Amino acid sequence: MASLSIDLSISWENHDEFQRLLKNVDETQKAYQKALQELFEFKSDIQVVSGVKKGDYKTHE
């Protein structure tokens, strides 16, 4: 997994912007975790039917 390193110098002038960025990072991380959870819980409704003769088939999930 890639690693990201950021050097920041925070002054009073950019403190609000930094807080906004941290909030965006937190929201993005929560959305990513939610998407991973939904992907983990995903169950496909697709079924594949195969057979050699008409009426003689097997269902594969």
ABEGO torsion letter per residue (X at the ends): XBBBBBBBBBBAAAAAAAAAAAAAAAAAAAAAAAAAAAAAABBBABBBBBBABBGBBBBBX
